[in-house]
Amino acid sequence: MRAGADAHPDSVEGPAPPAQRDQVTQTGRRRSTQTAFNDSLTGLPNRNSFIPFATQKLLNAERCGEHLALCYIDLNNFKQVNDRFGHQAGDAILIHAAWAIKSNIREFEIAARMGGDEFVVLLDGAHHSSDIQRVTQEICKAIALAIPWKNSQIKVSASLGVALYPEDGEYLDELMFKADTAMFQSKASITAQG
């Protein structure tokens, strides 16, 4: 293209300068790293991020004699919301659930979306069952709040299971299994009542 031609001002002829290529490469790496470790819908860490973080927290807790609580959360009636209102409504519920969880834990604690409608939370300083119960009740209450959707409102509830470190296990896979089992027992009792 000759000088003075009507080219788009952002168009570049020829290869980009090295500094520009490096910047584009670094931006791409940051995006792929963020995608690899954060859930793109909710912004929460994902399973890939949670596992090493939680493993390190357990090692620190063992060294310092601390107690932790791992909470496994599953949304009730999520499939029905998706089927009745569509996937955008389901996405709105997932975003709402992530907010409800994150707003009820401390900054240094972690919440993650494990996939689908399942979330986990790792609570620090889990010495008193009353504190754990208060936090989990607040999370469930916040998740159960109705959110506006078009000319209606949508809502779900949550089933939650808790496993304590070191009482219920010393390893992350043990704690996740026990919390998941407790969550399914909670879900079964809700289904039996409803």
C-alpha positions as CSV (number, residue, x, y, z in Angstrom):
1,M,0.0,0.0,0.0
2,R,1.4,3.4,-0.9
3,A,1.7,6.3,1.5
4,G,-1.4,8.4,1.8
5,A,-3.7,5.6,0.7
6,D,-7.0,5.2,2.6
7,A,-5.8,2.5,5.0
8,H,-7.3,1.8,8.3
9,P,-5.2,3.7,10.9
10,D,-4.6,0.5,12.9
11,S,-3.5,-1.6,9.9
12,V,0.1,-2.7,10.0
13,E,2.0,-3.6,6.9
14,G,4.6,-6.3,7.3
15,P,5.6,-8.1,10.5
16,A,4.9,-6.5,13.8
17,P,7.9,-5.0,15.6
18,P,9.4,-7.4,18.2
19,A,8.2,-5.4,21.2
20,Q,4.6,-5.5,19.9
21,R,4.9,-9.3,19.2
22,D,6.2,-9.8,22.8
23,Q,3.3,-7.8,24.2
24,V,0.8,-9.8,22.2
25,T,2.4,-13.1,23.3
26,Q,2.4,-12.1,27.0
27,T,-1.2,-11.0,26.8
28,G,-2.2,-14.3,25.2
29,R,-0.3,-16.3,27.9
30,R,-2.0,-14.3,30.6
31,R,-5.4,-15.0,29.1
32,S,-4.7,-18.7,28.6
33,T,-3.4,-18.9,32.2
34,Q,-6.5,-17.2,33.5
35,T,-8.7,-19.5,31.5
36,A,-6.8,-22.5,32.7
37,F,-7.2,-21.6,36.4
38,N,-10.4,-19.5,36.6
39,D,-14.0,-20.3,35.6
40,S,-14.8,-18.0,32.7
41,L,-18.5,-17.6,33.8
42,T,-18.2,-17.0,37.5
43,G,-14.6,-15.7,37.8
44,L,-14.0,-18.1,40.6
45,P,-11.0,-20.4,40.6
46,N,-11.7,-23.7,38.9
47,R,-10.7,-27.3,39.8
48,N,-7.2,-26.8,38.3
49,S,-6.6,-23.9,40.6
50,F,-8.3,-25.2,43.7
51,I,-6.5,-28.6,44.0
52,P,-2.9,-27.2,44.4
53,F,-4.1,-24.3,46.5
54,A,-6.0,-26.6,48.9
55,T,-3.2,-29.1,49.0
56,Q,-0.8,-26.3,50.1
57,K,-3.3,-25.1,52.7
58,L,-3.5,-28.6,54.1
59,L,0.3,-28.8,54.4
60,N,0.4,-25.4,56.1
61,A,-2.4,-26.5,58.5
62,E,-0.5,-29.7,59.4
63,R,2.7,-27.7,60.1
64,C,0.9,-25.1,62.2
65,G,-1.7,-27.3,63.9
66,E,-4.6,-25.5,62.3
67,H,-8.1,-26.8,61.5
68,L,-9.8,-26.4,58.1
69,A,-13.3,-27.1,56.8
70,L,-14.0,-28.2,53.3
71,C,-17.5,-27.5,52.1
72,Y,-19.0,-29.1,49.0
73,I,-22.0,-27.3,47.5
74,D,-24.4,-28.5,44.9
75,L,-27.4,-26.4,43.6
76,N,-30.8,-28.0,43.9
77,N,-33.2,-27.8,40.9
78,F,-30.6,-26.3,38.7
79,K,-31.5,-28.5,35.8
80,Q,-35.1,-27.5,36.1
81,V,-34.1,-23.8,35.8
82,N,-32.1,-24.6,32.7
83,D,-34.9,-26.6,31.2
84,R,-37.7,-24.1,32.0
85,F,-35.9,-20.7,31.5
86,G,-32.9,-21.6,29.3
87,H,-29.2,-21.7,29.7
88,Q,-28.8,-18.0,30.1
89,A,-31.0,-18.2,33.2
90,G,-28.8,-21.1,34.4
91,D,-25.7,-19.0,33.8
92,A,-27.4,-16.2,35.9
93,I,-28.0,-18.7,38.7
94,L,-24.3,-19.8,38.6
95,I,-23.1,-16.2,38.7
96,H,-25.5,-15.5,41.6
97,A,-24.3,-18.6,43.5
98,A,-20.7,-17.6,43.1
99,W,-21.5,-14.2,44.5
100,A,-23.5,-15.7,47.4
101,I,-20.6,-18.0,48.3
102,K,-17.8,-15.4,47.9
103,S,-19.6,-12.7,49.8
104,N,-19.9,-15.0,52.9
105,I,-16.3,-16.1,53.2
106,R,-13.2,-14.1,54.3
107,E,-10.8,-12.7,51.7
108,F,-8.1,-15.3,52.4
109,E,-10.4,-18.3,52.1
110,I,-11.1,-19.8,48.7
111,A,-14.2,-20.7,46.8
112,A,-14.0,-22.5,43.5
113,R,-16.4,-23.8,40.9
114,M,-15.6,-27.5,40.4
115,G,-17.8,-27.9,37.3
116,G,-21.5,-27.9,36.4
117,D,-23.4,-26.6,39.5
118,E,-20.9,-27.8,42.1
119,F,-18.7,-25.5,44.2
120,V,-16.3,-26.0,47.0
121,V,-15.1,-23.7,49.8
122,L,-12.1,-24.1,52.0
123,L,-12.6,-22.3,55.4
124,D,-9.7,-21.5,57.7
125,G,-9.6,-21.7,61.4
126,A,-12.4,-24.2,61.6
127,H,-12.2,-24.7,65.4
128,H,-15.8,-24.1,66.3
129,S,-18.6,-26.0,64.7
130,S,-20.9,-23.1,65.4
131,D,-18.8,-20.8,63.2
132,I,-18.8,-23.3,60.4
133,Q,-22.6,-23.8,60.7
134,R,-23.1,-20.0,60.7
135,V,-21.1,-19.6,57.5
136,T,-22.7,-22.5,55.7
137,Q,-26.2,-21.4,56.7
138,E,-25.4,-17.9,55.4
139,I,-24.2,-19.3,52.1
140,C,-27.3,-21.4,51.6
141,K,-29.5,-18.5,52.6
142,A,-27.8,-16.2,50.1
143,I,-28.0,-18.8,47.3
144,A,-31.7,-19.3,47.9
145,L,-32.5,-15.6,47.3
146,A,-34.7,-15.2,44.2
147,I,-33.1,-13.2,41.3
148,P,-35.1,-11.3,38.7
149,W,-35.2,-13.0,35.3
150,K,-37.1,-11.2,32.5
151,N,-40.7,-10.9,33.8
152,S,-40.2,-13.5,36.5
153,Q,-37.9,-14.6,39.3
154,I,-35.8,-17.6,39.5
155,K,-34.3,-19.3,42.4
156,V,-32.6,-22.5,43.5
157,S,-31.5,-23.9,46.9
158,A,-28.3,-25.6,47.8
159,S,-27.2,-28.8,49.4
160,L,-24.0,-28.6,51.4
161,G,-21.7,-31.1,53.0
162,V,-18.7,-30.4,55.2
163,A,-15.6,-32.4,56.1
164,L,-13.1,-31.2,58.7
165,Y,-9.4,-31.3,58.7
166,P,-7.8,-33.2,60.5
167,E,-10.9,-34.9,62.1
168,D,-12.4,-36.3,58.8
169,G,-9.1,-36.9,56.9
170,E,-5.6,-35.7,56.4
171,Y,-5.6,-35.7,52.6
172,L,-7.5,-33.5,50.2
173,D,-9.1,-36.5,48.3
174,E,-10.4,-37.9,51.6
175,L,-11.9,-34.6,52.6
176,M,-13.4,-34.0,49.2
177,F,-14.9,-37.5,49.2
178,K,-16.4,-37.0,52.7
179,A,-17.7,-33.6,52.0
180,D,-19.2,-34.8,48.7
181,T,-20.8,-37.7,50.5
182,A,-22.3,-35.4,53.2
183,M,-23.6,-33.1,50.5
184,F,-25.4,-36.0,48.7
185,Q,-26.9,-37.1,52.0
186,S,-28.2,-33.6,52.5
187,K,-29.6,-33.5,49.0
188,A,-31.3,-36.9,49.5
189,S,-33.0,-35.7,52.7
190,I,-34.2,-32.5,50.9
191,T,-35.6,-34.7,48.1
192,A,-37.3,-37.0,50.6
193,Q,-38.9,-34.1,52.4
194,G,-40.0,-32.4,49.1
